[in-house]
Amino acid sequence: MELSTLEPKERAKLETYLRARFGASGLVVKPKGRSKDSAEVYIGDEFVGTLSRDDEDGDVSYFFTMSILEIDLED
């Protein structure tokens, strides 16, 4: 996997896609500090995961990684 820069226009498109897919109008894709090859995904003020771009061999794909803590599953 070869990560590459996530441009602002791509982040906006991904944000629109994820909002529609998850039904979360408050979802925001933000740049990740100094890292240009990934972004952070928030719903409201809550961090929910990271987003990365892979353009290995000219095929572009995106990876959304979300960690779920066991404590979050408790009632």
All heavy atoms as a GROMACS GRO file, in nm:
protein
  592
    1MET      N    1   0.085  -0.118   0.000
    1MET     CA    2   0.000   0.000   0.000
    1MET      C    3   0.089   0.123   0.000
    1MET      O    4   0.182   0.134   0.078
    1MET     CB    5  -0.090  -0.001   0.124
    1MET     CG    6  -0.180   0.118   0.132
    1MET     SD    7  -0.312   0.108   0.254
    1MET     CE    8  -0.224   0.118   0.406
    2GLU      N    9   0.058   0.214  -0.089
    2GLU     CA   10   0.134   0.338  -0.099
    2GLU      C   11   0.041   0.456  -0.072
    2GLU      O   12  -0.044   0.489  -0.153
    2GLU     CB   13   0.194   0.350  -0.240
    2GLU     CG   14   0.282   0.470  -0.257
    2GLU     CD   15   0.344   0.473  -0.395
    2GLU    OE1   16   0.385   0.367  -0.445
    2GLU    OE2   17   0.352   0.582  -0.452
    3LEU      N   18   0.055   0.515   0.046
    3LEU     CA   19  -0.032   0.627   0.083
    3LEU      C   20   0.014   0.753   0.012
    3LEU      O   21   0.132   0.775  -0.010
    3LEU     CB   22  -0.028   0.650   0.234
    3LEU     CG   23  -0.079   0.535   0.320
    3LEU    CD1   24  -0.067   0.571   0.466
    3LEU    CD2   25  -0.221   0.500   0.285
    4SER      N   26  -0.084   0.835  -0.026
    4SER     CA   27  -0.051   0.961  -0.091
    4SER      C   28  -0.137   1.072  -0.033
    4SER      O   29  -0.229   1.048   0.045
    4SER     CB   30  -0.071   0.949  -0.242
    4SER     OG   31  -0.204   0.917  -0.271
    5THR      N   32  -0.107   1.193  -0.072
    5THR     CA   33  -0.171   1.312  -0.016
    5THR      C   34  -0.321   1.315  -0.040
    5THR      O   35  -0.368   1.288  -0.151
    5THR     CB   36  -0.106   1.438  -0.076
    5THR    OG1   37   0.032   1.436  -0.048
    5THR    CG2   38  -0.167   1.564  -0.019
    6LEU      N   39  -0.395   1.348   0.065
    6LEU     CA   40  -0.539   1.371   0.055
    6LEU      C   41  -0.561   1.520   0.033
    6LEU      O   42  -0.536   1.600   0.123
    6LEU     CB   43  -0.609   1.329   0.184
    6LEU     CG   44  -0.669   1.192   0.190
    6LEU    CD1   45  -0.714   1.160   0.331
    6LEU    CD2   46  -0.783   1.176   0.094
    7GLU      N   47  -0.602   1.558  -0.086
    7GLU     CA   48  -0.623   1.698  -0.120
    7GLU      C   49  -0.754   1.749  -0.060
    7GLU      O   50  -0.847   1.670  -0.038
    7GLU     CB   51  -0.623   1.716  -0.271
    7GLU     CG   52  -0.494   1.674  -0.339
    7GLU     CD   53  -0.375   1.761  -0.303
    7GLU    OE1   54  -0.395   1.879  -0.263
    7GLU    OE2   55  -0.262   1.712  -0.313
    8PRO      N   56  -0.768   1.880  -0.038
    8PRO     CA   57  -0.892   1.936   0.017
    8PRO      C   58  -1.018   1.898  -0.062
    8PRO      O   59  -1.121   1.868  -0.004
    8PRO     CB   60  -0.868   2.087   0.013
    8PRO     CG   61  -0.719   2.100   0.025
    8PRO     CD   62  -0.664   1.983  -0.052
    9LYS      N   63  -1.011   1.896  -0.196
    9LYS     CA   64  -1.127   1.859  -0.277
    9LYS      C   65  -1.166   1.714  -0.253
    9LYS      O   66  -1.284   1.680  -0.250
    9LYS     CB   67  -1.100   1.882  -0.426
    9LYS     CG   68  -1.103   2.027  -0.467
    9LYS     CD   69  -1.084   2.041  -0.617
    9LYS     CE   70  -1.087   2.186  -0.656
    9LYS     NZ   71  -1.077   2.204  -0.801
   10GLU      N   72  -1.066   1.627  -0.237
   10GLU     CA   73  -1.094   1.485  -0.208
   10GLU      C   74  -1.159   1.471  -0.071
   10GLU      O   75  -1.254   1.393  -0.055
   10GLU     CB   76  -0.966   1.402  -0.209
   10GLU     CG   77  -0.913   1.372  -0.345
   10GLU     CD   78  -0.785   1.293  -0.336
   10GLU    OE1   79  -0.687   1.346  -0.280
   10GLU    OE2   80  -0.785   1.178  -0.382
   11ARG      N   81  -1.107   1.544   0.028
   11ARG     CA   82  -1.167   1.538   0.162
   11ARG      C   83  -1.313   1.580   0.158
   11ARG      O   84  -1.399   1.517   0.221
   11ARG     CB   85  -1.088   1.626   0.259
   11ARG     CG   86  -0.956   1.565   0.302
   11ARG     CD   87  -0.898   1.632   0.426
   11ARG     NE   88  -0.899   1.778   0.421
   11ARG     CZ   89  -0.798   1.852   0.376
   11ARG    NH1   90  -0.689   1.795   0.330
   11ARG    NH2   91  -0.807   1.984   0.378
   12ALA      N   92  -1.344   1.684   0.081
   12ALA     CA   93  -1.482   1.731   0.069
   12ALA      C   94  -1.572   1.624   0.005
   12ALA      O   95  -1.684   1.600   0.051
   12ALA     CB   96  -1.488   1.860  -0.010
   13LYS      N   97  -1.524   1.559  -0.101
   13LYS     CA   98  -1.601   1.453  -0.166
   13LYS      C   99  -1.622   1.335  -0.072
   13LYS      O  100  -1.731   1.278  -0.065
   13LYS     CB  101  -1.530   1.405  -0.293
   13LYS     CG  102  -1.538   1.500  -0.409
   13LYS     CD  103  -1.468   1.441  -0.529
   13LYS     CE  104  -1.470   1.535  -0.646
   13LYS     NZ  105  -1.403   1.477  -0.764
   14LEU      N  106  -1.518   1.298   0.000
   14LEU     CA  107  -1.527   1.187   0.095
   14LEU      C  108  -1.622   1.221   0.209
   14LEU      O  109  -1.700   1.136   0.254
   14LEU     CB  110  -1.389   1.150   0.148
   14LEU     CG  111  -1.298   1.082   0.045
   14LEU    CD1  112  -1.153   1.089   0.090
   14LEU    CD2  113  -1.342   0.939   0.021
   15GLU      N  114  -1.618   1.345   0.255
   15GLU     CA  115  -1.708   1.389   0.360
   15GLU      C  116  -1.854   1.376   0.314
   15GLU      O  117  -1.939   1.323   0.387
   15GLU     CB  118  -1.676   1.534   0.397
   15GLU     CG  119  -1.759   1.588   0.510
   15GLU     CD  120  -1.714   1.728   0.546
   15GLU    OE1  121  -1.615   1.741   0.621
   15GLU    OE2  122  -1.776   1.825   0.496
   16THR      N  123  -1.883   1.420   0.194
   16THR     CA  124  -2.018   1.410   0.138
   16THR      C  125  -2.061   1.264   0.128
   16THR      O  126  -2.173   1.228   0.165
   16THR     CB  127  -2.025   1.478   0.000
   16THR    OG1  128  -1.993   1.616   0.016
   16THR    CG2  129  -2.162   1.464  -0.063
   17TYR      N  130  -1.971   1.180   0.079
   17TYR     CA  131  -2.001   1.037   0.066
   17TYR      C  132  -2.029   0.973   0.202
   17TYR      O  133  -2.128   0.902   0.219
   17TYR     CB  134  -1.884   0.966  -0.002
   17TYR     CG  135  -1.899   0.816  -0.002
   17TYR    CD1  136  -1.979   0.753  -0.098
   17TYR    CD2  137  -1.838   0.737   0.094
   17TYR    CE1  138  -1.995   0.615  -0.098
   17TYR    CE2  139  -1.854   0.600   0.096
   17TYR     CZ  140  -1.933   0.540   0.000
   17TYR     OH  141  -1.950   0.403   0.001
   18LEU      N  142  -1.941   0.997   0.299
   18LEU     CA  143  -1.958   0.937   0.431
   18LEU      C  144  -2.083   0.988   0.503
   18LEU      O  145  -2.150   0.912   0.572
   18LEU     CB  146  -1.833   0.961   0.517
   18LEU     CG  147  -1.707   0.887   0.471
   18LEU    CD1  148  -1.586   0.935   0.549
   18LEU    CD2  149  -1.724   0.736   0.485
   19ARG      N  150  -2.114   1.116   0.487
   19ARG     CA  151  -2.236   1.171   0.547
   19ARG      C  152  -2.359   1.097   0.495
   19ARG      O  153  -2.448   1.059   0.570
   19ARG     CB  154  -2.252   1.320   0.515
   19ARG     CG  155  -2.164   1.408   0.597
   19ARG     CD  156  -2.182   1.553   0.556
   19ARG     NE  157  -2.106   1.641   0.642
   19ARG     CZ  158  -2.101   1.772   0.628
   19ARG    NH1  159  -2.169   1.831   0.531
   19ARG    NH2  160  -2.029   1.844   0.710
   20ALA      N  161  -2.364   1.076   0.364
   20ALA     CA  162  -2.477   1.006   0.303
   20ALA      C  163  -2.479   0.858   0.343
   20ALA      O  164  -2.584   0.804   0.377
   20ALA     CB  165  -2.471   1.019   0.151
   21ARG      N  166  -2.364   0.795   0.342
   21ARG     CA  167  -2.355   0.652   0.372
   21ARG      C  168  -2.396   0.622   0.516
   21ARG      O  169  -2.466   0.525   0.543
   21ARG     CB  170  -2.212   0.602   0.346
   21ARG     CG  171  -2.183   0.459   0.383
   21ARG     CD  172  -2.266   0.358   0.310
   21ARG     NE  173  -2.236   0.362   0.169
   21ARG     CZ  174  -2.304   0.294   0.078
   21ARG    NH1  175  -2.404   0.219   0.113
   21ARG    NH2  176  -2.271   0.303  -0.048
   22PHE      N  177  -2.352   0.706   0.609
   22PHE     CA  178  -2.379   0.681   0.751
   22PHE      C  179  -2.498   0.761   0.805
   22PHE      O  180  -2.534   0.747   0.921
   22PHE     CB  181  -2.255   0.712   0.836
   22PHE     CG  182  -2.140   0.620   0.809
   22PHE    CD1  183  -2.015   0.671   0.780
   22PHE    CD2  184  -2.156   0.482   0.812
   22PHE    CE1  185  -1.907   0.586   0.756
   22PHE    CE2  186  -2.049   0.397   0.787
   22PHE     CZ  187  -1.925   0.448   0.758
   23GLY      N  188  -2.558   0.845   0.721
   23GLY     CA  189  -2.671   0.926   0.766
   23GLY      C  190  -2.632   1.018   0.879
   23GLY      O  191  -2.708   1.039   0.972
   24ALA      N  192  -2.513   1.074   0.869
   24ALA     CA  193  -2.459   1.159   0.976
   24ALA      C  194  -2.426   1.296   0.919
   24ALA      O  195  -2.314   1.318   0.872
   24ALA     CB  196  -2.336   1.094   1.038
   25SER      N  197  -2.521   1.388   0.926
   25SER     CA  198  -2.497   1.521   0.868
   25SER      C  199  -2.389   1.599   0.943
   25SER      O  200  -2.330   1.691   0.888
   25SER     CB  201  -2.626   1.602   0.867
   25SER     OG  202  -2.675   1.620   0.999
   26GLY      N  203  -2.360   1.560   1.067
   26GLY     CA  204  -2.258   1.627   1.145
   26GLY      C  205  -2.118   1.570   1.126
   26GLY      O  206  -2.024   1.610   1.193
   27LEU      N  207  -2.102   1.478   1.031
   27LEU     CA  208  -1.972   1.416   1.006
   27LEU      C  209  -1.882   1.515   0.935
   27LEU      O  210  -1.923   1.583   0.840
   27LEU     CB  211  -1.989   1.291   0.920
   27LEU     CG  212  -1.865   1.207   0.897
   27LEU    CD1  213  -1.901   1.060   0.895
   27LEU    CD2  214  -1.795   1.245   0.769
   28VAL      N  215  -1.756   1.526   0.981
   28VAL     CA  216  -1.658   1.618   0.923
   28VAL      C  217  -1.527   1.544   0.901
   28VAL      O  218  -1.482   1.467   0.987
   28VAL     CB  219  -1.634   1.739   1.017
   28VAL    CG1  220  -1.532   1.834   0.959
   28VAL    CG2  221  -1.764   1.811   1.046
   29VAL      N  222  -1.465   1.567   0.786
   29VAL     CA  223  -1.333   1.512   0.755
   29VAL      C  224  -1.234   1.628   0.764
   29VAL      O  225  -1.244   1.725   0.690
   29VAL     CB  226  -1.329   1.447   0.615
   29VAL    CG1  227  -1.188   1.399   0.583
   29VAL    CG2  228  -1.428   1.332   0.607
   30LYS      N  229  -1.140   1.617   0.859
   30LYS     CA  230  -1.044   1.724   0.884
   30LYS      C  231  -0.901   1.679   0.852
   30LYS      O  232  -0.868   1.562   0.871
   30LYS     CB  233  -1.045   1.764   1.032
   30LYS     CG  234  -1.178   1.816   1.081
   30LYS     CD  235  -1.168   1.850   1.229
   30LYS     CE  236  -1.299   1.903   1.284
   30LYS     NZ  237  -1.288   1.938   1.425
   31PRO      N  238  -0.816   1.772   0.809
   31PRO     CA  239  -0.675   1.737   0.790
   31PRO      C  240  -0.618   1.686   0.922
   31PRO      O  241  -0.661   1.727   1.030
   31PRO     CB  242  -0.609   1.870   0.752
   31PRO     CG  243  -0.720   1.961   0.714
   31PRO     CD  244  -0.842   1.914   0.783
   32LYS      N  245  -0.523   1.596   0.914
   32LYS     CA  246  -0.462   1.537   1.034
   32LYS      C  247  -0.328   1.602   1.061
   32LYS      O  248  -0.224   1.554   1.017
   32LYS     CB  249  -0.446   1.386   1.014
   32LYS     CG  250  -0.394   1.314   1.135
   32LYS     CD  251  -0.384   1.166   1.107
   32LYS     CE  252  -0.321   1.096   1.224
   32LYS     NZ  253  -0.296   0.954   1.192
   33GLY      N  254  -0.330   1.713   1.133
   33GLY     CA  255  -0.206   1.781   1.172
   33GLY      C  256  -0.112   1.799   1.056
   33GLY      O  257  -0.149   1.847   0.950
   34ARG      N  258   0.010   1.756   1.074
   34ARG     CA  259   0.113   1.770   0.970
   34ARG      C  260   0.107   1.658   0.868
   34ARG      O  261   0.169   1.666   0.763
   34ARG     CB  262   0.252   1.773   1.034
   34ARG     CG  263   0.274   1.894   1.118
   34ARG     CD  264   0.412   1.893   1.175
   34ARG     NE  265   0.432   2.012   1.256
   34ARG     CZ  266   0.540   2.037   1.323
   34ARG    NH1  267   0.640   1.950   1.320
   34ARG    NH2  268   0.552   2.146   1.394
   35SER      N  269   0.038   1.552   0.898
   35SER     CA  270   0.027   1.437   0.808
   35SER      C  271  -0.060   1.473   0.688
   35SER      O  272  -0.175   1.511   0.703
   35SER     CB  273  -0.033   1.318   0.881
   35SER     OG  274  -0.049   1.211   0.792
   36LYS      N  275  -0.004   1.462   0.568
   36LYS     CA  276  -0.078   1.496   0.448
   36LYS      C  277  -0.139   1.373   0.381
   36LYS      O  278  -0.214   1.386   0.286
   36LYS     CB  279   0.011   1.570   0.350
   36LYS     CG  280   0.055   1.705   0.401
   36LYS     CD  281   0.136   1.780   0.300
   36LYS     CE  282   0.174   1.914   0.359
   36LYS     NZ  283   0.237   2.001   0.264
   37ASP      N  284  -0.105   1.253   0.431
   37ASP     CA  285  -0.155   1.132   0.366
   37ASP      C  286  -0.275   1.072   0.438
   37ASP      O  287  -0.321   0.964   0.402
   37ASP     CB  288  -0.044   1.028   0.352
   37ASP     CG  289   0.010   0.978   0.485
   37ASP    OD1  290  -0.036   1.026   0.590
   37ASP    OD2  291   0.099   0.892   0.483
   38SER      N  292  -0.328   1.142   0.538
   38SER     CA  293  -0.447   1.092   0.606
   38SER      C  294  -0.525   1.210   0.665
   38SER      O  295  -0.477   1.321   0.671
   38SER     CB  296  -0.410   0.992   0.716
   38SER     OG  297  -0.328   1.050   0.813
   39ALA      N  298  -0.648   1.180   0.704
   39ALA     CA  299  -0.736   1.281   0.763
   39ALA      C  300  -0.808   1.217   0.881
   39ALA      O  301  -0.811   1.094   0.896
   39ALA     CB  302  -0.835   1.330   0.659
   40GLU      N  303  -0.866   1.300   0.964
   40GLU     CA  304  -0.943   1.253   1.079
   40GLU      C  305  -1.091   1.271   1.051
   40GLU      O  306  -1.132   1.370   0.990
   40GLU     CB  307  -0.904   1.330   1.205
   40GLU     CG  308  -0.759   1.308   1.244
   40GLU     CD  309  -0.718   1.387   1.366
   40GLU    OE1  310  -0.773   1.496   1.389
   40GLU    OE2  311  -0.629   1.338   1.436
   41VAL      N  312  -1.170   1.175   1.098
   41VAL     CA  313  -1.315   1.180   1.079
   41VAL      C  314  -1.380   1.202   1.215
   41VAL      O  315  -1.350   1.130   1.311
   41VAL     CB  316  -1.366   1.050   1.014
   41VAL    CG1  317  -1.517   1.054   0.997
   41VAL    CG2  318  -1.297   1.025   0.880
   42TYR      N  319  -1.468   1.301   1.221
   42TYR     CA  320  -1.540   1.334   1.343
   42TYR      C  321  -1.690   1.332   1.316
   42TYR      O  322  -1.733   1.364   1.205
   42TYR     CB  323  -1.505   1.475   1.392
   42TYR     CG  324  -1.366   1.490   1.445
   42TYR    CD1  325  -1.258   1.509   1.360
   42TYR    CD2  326  -1.342   1.484   1.582
   42TYR    CE1  327  -1.129   1.522   1.409
   42TYR    CE2  328  -1.213   1.498   1.632
   42TYR     CZ  329  -1.108   1.516   1.545
   42TYR     OH  330  -0.981   1.528   1.595
   43ILE      N  331  -1.767   1.295   1.416
   43ILE     CA  332  -1.911   1.316   1.414
   43ILE      C  333  -1.937   1.408   1.532
   43ILE      O  334  -1.918   1.370   1.648
   43ILE     CB  335  -1.991   1.186   1.424
   43ILE    CG1  336  -1.962   1.098   1.302
   43ILE    CG2  337  -2.141   1.217   1.435
   43ILE    CD1  338  -2.034   0.965   1.300
   44GLY      N  339  -1.973   1.532   1.499
   44GLY     CA  340  -1.979   1.634   1.603
   44GLY      C  341  -1.840   1.657   1.656
   44GLY      O  342  -1.745   1.673   1.578
   45ASP      N  343  -1.824   1.654   1.787
   45ASP     CA  344  -1.693   1.672   1.849
   45ASP      C  345  -1.620   1.540   1.874
   45ASP      O  346  -1.508   1.540   1.924
   45ASP     CB  347  -1.709   1.744   1.984
   45ASP     CG  348  -1.754   1.888   1.967
   45ASP    OD1  349  -1.727   1.946   1.860
   45ASP    OD2  350  -1.817   1.941   2.060
   46GLU      N  351  -1.682   1.427   1.840
   46GLU     CA  352  -1.625   1.297   1.871
   46GLU      C  353  -1.542   1.243   1.755
   46GLU      O  354  -1.591   1.226   1.643
   46GLU     CB  355  -1.736   1.197   1.906
   46GLU     CG  356  -1.682   1.063   1.948
   46GLU     CD  357  -1.791   0.967   1.991
   46GLU    OE1  358  -1.908   1.004   1.993
   46GLU    OE2  359  -1.756   0.853   2.025
   47PHE      N  360  -1.416   1.214   1.783
   47PHE     CA  361  -1.328   1.151   1.685
   47PHE      C  362  -1.375   1.008   1.664
   47PHE      O  363  -1.394   0.933   1.759
   47PHE     CB  364  -1.183   1.152   1.737
   47PHE     CG  365  -1.089   1.073   1.653
   47PHE    CD1  366  -1.040   1.124   1.534
   47PHE    CD2  367  -1.049   0.946   1.692
   47PHE    CE1  368  -0.952   1.050   1.456
   47PHE    CE2  369  -0.961   0.872   1.616
   47PHE     CZ  370  -0.913   0.924   1.498
   48VAL      N  371  -1.396   0.968   1.537
   48VAL     CA  372  -1.443   0.831   1.510
   48VAL      C  373  -1.347   0.748   1.427
   48VAL      O  374  -1.361   0.626   1.420
   48VAL     CB  375  -1.584   0.830   1.445
   48VAL    CG1  376  -1.687   0.883   1.542
   48VAL    CG2  377  -1.586   0.906   1.315
   49GLY      N  378  -1.249   0.810   1.361
   49GLY     CA  379  -1.155   0.730   1.283
   49GLY      C  380  -1.064   0.813   1.195
   49GLY      O  381  -1.066   0.936   1.198
   50THR      N  382  -0.987   0.740   1.114
   50THR     CA  383  -0.896   0.805   1.020
   50THR      C  384  -0.928   0.760   0.878
   50THR      O  385  -0.983   0.652   0.855
   50THR     CB  386  -0.748   0.771   1.051
   50THR    OG1  387  -0.730   0.630   1.047
   50THR    CG2  388  -0.707   0.826   1.185
   51LEU      N  389  -0.888   0.841   0.783
   51LEU     CA  390  -0.912   0.816   0.643
   51LEU      C  391  -0.781   0.833   0.569
   51LEU      O  392  -0.710   0.932   0.589
   51LEU     CB  393  -1.015   0.918   0.594
   51LEU     CG  394  -1.084   0.899   0.462
   51LEU    CD1  395  -1.157   0.766   0.456
   51LEU    CD2  396  -1.182   1.012   0.440
   52SER      N  397  -0.748   0.736   0.484
   52SER     CA  398  -0.623   0.741   0.408
   52SER      C  399  -0.650   0.714   0.261
   52SER      O  400  -0.747   0.646   0.225
   52SER     CB  401  -0.525   0.634   0.459
   52SER     OG  402  -0.499   0.653   0.595
   53ARG      N  403  -0.562   0.765   0.176
   53ARG     CA  404  -0.572   0.746   0.030
   53ARG      C  405  -0.458   0.656  -0.014
   53ARG      O  406  -0.342   0.676   0.022
   53ARG     CB  407  -0.561   0.881  -0.040
   53ARG     CG  408  -0.570   0.875  -0.190
   53ARG     CD  409  -0.550   1.016  -0.247
   53ARG     NE  410  -0.590   1.027  -0.383
   53ARG     CZ  411  -0.509   1.007  -0.488
   53ARG    NH1  412  -0.383   0.973  -0.468
   53ARG    NH2  413  -0.554   1.021  -0.609
   54ASP      N  414  -0.489   0.559  -0.099
   54ASP     CA  415  -0.390   0.468  -0.155
   54ASP      C  416  -0.400   0.476  -0.306
   54ASP      O  417  -0.508   0.456  -0.362
   54ASP     CB  418  -0.418   0.326  -0.106
   54ASP     CG  419  -0.324   0.222  -0.165
   54ASP    OD1  420  -0.220   0.260  -0.221
   54ASP    OD2  421  -0.356   0.103  -0.155
   55ASP      N  422  -0.289   0.506  -0.372
   55ASP     CA  423  -0.293   0.511  -0.518
   55ASP      C  424  -0.188   0.420  -0.581
   55ASP      O  425  -0.128   0.451  -0.682
   55ASP     CB  426  -0.281   0.654  -0.571
   55ASP     CG  427  -0.147   0.718  -0.542
   55ASP    OD1  428  -0.063   0.657  -0.474
   55ASP    OD2  429  -0.126   0.831  -0.588
   56GLU      N  430  -0.170   0.306  -0.522
   56GLU     CA  431  -0.074   0.208  -0.572
   56GLU      C  432  -0.116   0.161  -0.711
   56GLU      O  433  -0.232   0.130  -0.736
   56GLU     CB  434  -0.066   0.089  -0.476
   56GLU     CG  435   0.046  -0.006  -0.508
   56GLU     CD  436   0.064  -0.110  -0.401
   56GLU    OE1  437   0.004  -0.098  -0.294
   56GLU    OE2  438   0.138  -0.205  -0.426
   57ASP      N  439  -0.022   0.155  -0.802
   57ASP     CA  440  -0.044   0.108  -0.939
   57ASP      C  441  -0.150   0.187  -1.014
   57ASP      O  442  -0.216   0.135  -1.104
   57ASP     CB  443  -0.082  -0.042  -0.940
   57ASP     CG  444   0.026  -0.129  -0.879
   57ASP    OD1  445   0.145  -0.095  -0.894
   57ASP    OD2  446  -0.008  -0.230  -0.816
   58GLY      N  447  -0.173   0.313  -0.976
   58GLY     CA  448  -0.268   0.398  -1.046
   58GLY      C  449  -0.413   0.376  -1.009
   58GLY      O  450  -0.500   0.447  -1.057
   59ASP      N  451  -0.442   0.276  -0.926
   59ASP     CA  452  -0.579   0.252  -0.878
   59ASP      C  453  -0.596   0.323  -0.745
   59ASP      O  454  -0.529   0.291  -0.648
   59ASP     CB  455  -0.605   0.102  -0.858
   59ASP     CG  456  -0.601   0.025  -0.988
   59ASP    OD1  457  -0.646   0.080  -1.090
   59ASP    OD2  458  -0.555  -0.090  -0.988
   60VAL      N  459  -0.687   0.419  -0.740
   60VAL     CA  460  -0.708   0.497  -0.619
   60VAL      C  461  -0.816   0.432  -0.534
   60VAL      O  462  -0.922   0.394  -0.584
   60VAL     CB  463  -0.749   0.642  -0.652
   60VAL    CG1  464  -0.780   0.721  -0.525
   60VAL    CG2  465  -0.638   0.711  -0.731
   61SER      N  466  -0.787   0.417  -0.406
   61SER     CA  467  -0.886   0.368  -0.310
   61SER      C  468  -0.864   0.442  -0.178
   61SER      O  469  -0.760   0.504  -0.156
   61SER     CB  470  -0.875   0.217  -0.290
   61SER     OG  471  -0.746   0.182  -0.245
   62TYR      N  472  -0.966   0.438  -0.094
   62TYR     CA  473  -0.960   0.508   0.034
   62TYR      C  474  -0.988   0.408   0.145
   62TYR      O  475  -1.070   0.318   0.130
   62TYR     CB  476  -1.065   0.621   0.037
   62TYR     CG  477  -1.043   0.722  -0.073
   62TYR    CD1  478  -1.106   0.707  -0.195
   62TYR    CD2  479  -0.958   0.829  -0.055
   62TYR    CE1  480  -1.086   0.798  -0.297
   62TYR    CE2  481  -0.937   0.920  -0.157
   62TYR     CZ  482  -1.001   0.904  -0.278
   62TYR     OH  483  -0.980   0.994  -0.379
   63PHE      N  484  -0.921   0.426   0.257
   63PHE     CA  485  -0.937   0.337   0.372
   63PHE      C  486  -0.986   0.417   0.491
   63PHE      O  487  -0.924   0.514   0.532
   63PHE     CB  488  -0.803   0.271   0.406
   63PHE     CG  489  -0.755   0.180   0.297
   63PHE    CD1  490  -0.671   0.227   0.198
   63PHE    CD2  491  -0.797   0.049   0.292
   63PHE    CE1  492  -0.627   0.145   0.096
   63PHE    CE2  493  -0.755  -0.035   0.190
   63PHE     CZ  494  -0.670   0.013   0.092
   64PHE      N  495  -1.099   0.374   0.546
   64PHE     CA  496  -1.154   0.433   0.666
   64PHE      C  497  -1.128   0.335   0.779
   64PHE      O  498  -1.169   0.218   0.772
   64PHE     CB  499  -1.304   0.459   0.650
   64PHE     CG  500  -1.370   0.510   0.776
   64PHE    CD1  501  -1.329   0.628   0.835
   64PHE    CD2  502  -1.472   0.438   0.836
   64PHE    CE1  503  -1.389   0.674   0.951
   64PHE    CE2  504  -1.534   0.484   0.950
   64PHE     CZ  505  -1.491   0.602   1.008
   65THR      N  506  -1.059   0.380   0.884
   65THR     CA  507  -1.026   0.295   0.997
   65THR      C  508  -1.093   0.350   1.121
   65THR      O  509  -1.074   0.467   1.157
   65THR     CB  510  -0.872   0.290   1.020
   65THR    OG1  511  -0.810   0.250   0.899
   65THR    CG2  512  -0.838   0.195   1.132
   66MET      N  513  -1.172   0.264   1.186
   66MET     CA  514  -1.245   0.304   1.306
   66MET      C  515  -1.219   0.200   1.415
   66MET      O  516  -1.243   0.081   1.394
   66MET     CB  517  -1.394   0.310   1.275
   66MET     CG  518  -1.480   0.347   1.392
   66MET     SD  519  -1.652   0.356   1.335
   66MET     CE  520  -1.732   0.385   1.491
   67SER      N  521  -1.171   0.246   1.528
   67SER     CA  522  -1.149   0.157   1.642
   67SER      C  523  -1.269   0.168   1.735
   67SER      O  524  -1.319   0.276   1.761
   67SER     CB  525  -1.022   0.195   1.718
   67SER     OG  526  -0.911   0.180   1.634
   68ILE      N  527  -1.314   0.053   1.785
   68ILE     CA  528  -1.425   0.051   1.879
   68ILE      C  529  -1.375  -0.011   2.009
   68ILE      O  530  -1.329  -0.125   2.009
   68ILE     CB  531  -1.543  -0.031   1.824
   68ILE    CG1  532  -1.589   0.030   1.691
   68ILE    CG2  533  -1.657  -0.036   1.924
   68ILE    CD1  534  -1.687  -0.057   1.614
   69LEU      N  535  -1.382   0.066   2.115
   69LEU     CA  536  -1.338   0.017   2.246
   69LEU      C  537  -1.448  -0.068   2.310
   69LEU      O  538  -1.566  -0.038   2.294
   69LEU     CB  539  -1.303   0.134   2.337
   69LEU     CG  540  -1.195   0.230   2.286
   69LEU    CD1  541  -1.181   0.347   2.381
   69LEU    CD2  542  -1.064   0.158   2.267
   70GLU      N  543  -1.408  -0.169   2.382
   70GLU     CA  544  -1.505  -0.255   2.448
   70GLU      C  545  -1.596  -0.175   2.541
   70GLU      O  546  -1.716  -0.200   2.549
   70GLU     CB  547  -1.433  -0.365   2.526
   70GLU     CG  548  -1.527  -0.465   2.588
   70GLU     CD  549  -1.455  -0.579   2.657
   70GLU    OE1  550  -1.337  -0.562   2.693
   70GLU    OE2  551  -1.518  -0.684   2.674
   71ILE      N  552  -1.539  -0.075   2.607
   71ILE     CA  553  -1.617   0.008   2.701
   71ILE      C  554  -1.730   0.081   2.628
   71ILE      O  555  -1.835   0.109   2.686
   71ILE     CB  556  -1.526   0.107   2.778
   71ILE    CG1  557  -1.601   0.167   2.893
   71ILE    CG2  558  -1.472   0.213   2.686
   71ILE    CD1  559  -1.512   0.240   2.991
   72ASP      N  560  -1.709   0.112   2.499
   72ASP     CA  561  -1.813   0.180   2.421
   72ASP      C  562  -1.933   0.090   2.392
   72ASP      O  563  -2.041   0.138   2.360
   72ASP     CB  564  -1.757   0.230   2.287
   72ASP     CG  565  -1.655   0.341   2.307
   72ASP    OD1  566  -1.663   0.413   2.408
   72ASP    OD2  567  -1.567   0.356   2.220
   73LEU      N  568  -1.915  -0.041   2.405
   73LEU     CA  569  -2.022  -0.136   2.377
   73LEU      C  570  -2.109  -0.167   2.498
   73LEU      O  571  -2.212  -0.231   2.485
   73LEU     CB  572  -1.962  -0.268   2.324
   73LEU     CG  573  -1.878  -0.256   2.197
   73LEU    CD1  574  -1.817  -0.390   2.161
   73LEU    CD2  575  -1.963  -0.203   2.081
   74GLU      N  576  -2.067  -0.121   2.614
   74GLU     CA  577  -2.142  -0.148   2.735
   74GLU      C  578  -2.268  -0.062   2.739
   74GLU      O  579  -2.268   0.052   2.695
   74GLU     CB  580  -2.056  -0.119   2.859
   74GLU     CG  581  -1.937  -0.214   2.868
   74GLU     CD  582  -1.843  -0.182   2.982
   74GLU    OE1  583  -1.870  -0.088   3.059
   74GLU    OE2  584  -1.741  -0.252   2.993
   75ASP      N  585  -2.375  -0.119   2.795
   75ASP     CA  586  -2.502  -0.047   2.805
   75ASP      C  587  -2.498   0.058   2.913
   75ASP      O  588  -2.440   0.052   3.012
   75ASP     CB  589  -2.616  -0.143   2.836
   75ASP     CG  590  -2.644  -0.234   2.716
   75ASP    OD1  591  -2.602  -0.199   2.604
   75ASP    OD2  592  -2.707  -0.338   2.736
   0.00000   0.00000   0.00000
